[in-house]
Amino acid sequence: MKRQCKYCNFCKEQGRMQSQRNRLGRKKYYCVHPETKDLTDDRGRPIYNFVGFGDMTYPSPLTLKTSKKWCPAK
């Protein structure tokens, strides 16, 4: 079974993008898994734990259908 960030307990929303006129901004989702801060990319730099954006509605659920390739819960 594939992991999905949308249903993961470590995927948390942290704020919204700027709202414009009558439209709400999208929520920003980040991975707060404890091992995420220790992960690095192929060049040794730490990864950015950003997962994705929500849609433009008030509840704004995450629109990502799978998980990131660096997911520590895989």
VOGU-3710 file (C-alpha; in Angstrom, 3 decimals, decimal comma):
1> mkrqckycnf> 0,000/0,000/0,000  1,324/3,428/-0,913  1,788/6,119/1,724  -0,234/9,265/1,248  0,704/12,529/2,924  -2,948/13,553/2,897  -3,738/10,942/5,591  -0,434/11,019/7,509  -0,429/12,185/11,145  2,837/14,069/10,586
11> ckeqgrmqsq> 1,477/16,287/7,790  0,376/19,532/9,457  -0,890/22,791/8,010  1,019/25,886/9,005  -0,674/29,041/7,827  -2,177/30,234/4,570  -0,970/32,065/1,541  -2,109/35,666/1,217  -5,829/36,102/0,544  -6,882/38,186/-2,436
21> rnrlgrkkyy> -10,166/40,090/-2,646  -12,975/37,602/-1,956  -10,828/34,457/-2,204  -9,078/32,714/0,655  -5,441/31,769/0,307  -4,322/28,148/0,109  -3,050/26,420/3,245  0,596/25,332/3,351  1,384/21,798/4,551  4,675/20,663/6,093
31> cvhpetkdlt> 6,024/17,335/7,362  6,710/17,501/11,107  8,128/13,973/11,434  11,032/13,960/13,960  13,429/12,373/11,421  12,778/15,035/8,771  15,314/17,468/10,251  18,087/14,854/9,811  17,390/14,101/6,121  19,671/15,477/3,418
41> ddrgrpiynf> 19,539/15,548/-0,370  22,112/13,945/-2,691  24,512/16,883/-2,194  24,369/16,771/1,604  22,106/19,777/2,104  19,095/19,514/4,431  15,761/19,017/2,712  12,927/21,520/2,873  10,023/19,814/4,662  7,320/21,481/2,549
51> vgfgdmtyps> 4,750/18,914/1,340  2,227/20,889/-0,704  -0,686/23,303/-0,881  -4,378/22,914/-0,185  -7,087/24,102/-2,547  -8,821/27,501/-2,482  -11,741/26,517/-0,192  -12,164/27,317/3,506  -11,191/23,816/4,800  -8,429/23,655/2,139
61> pltlktskkw> -7,428/19,945/2,244  -4,035/18,880/0,894  -4,144/18,217/-2,864  -1,086/15,902/-2,998  -2,214/12,349/-3,832  0,979/10,440/-2,947  3,962/11,077/-0,709  7,289/12,785/-1,258  10,246/10,593/-2,180  12,102/11,702/0,949
71> cpak> 9,265/10,647/3,288  10,787/9,189/6,503  7,660/7,102/7,197  8,133/4,975/4,049
//
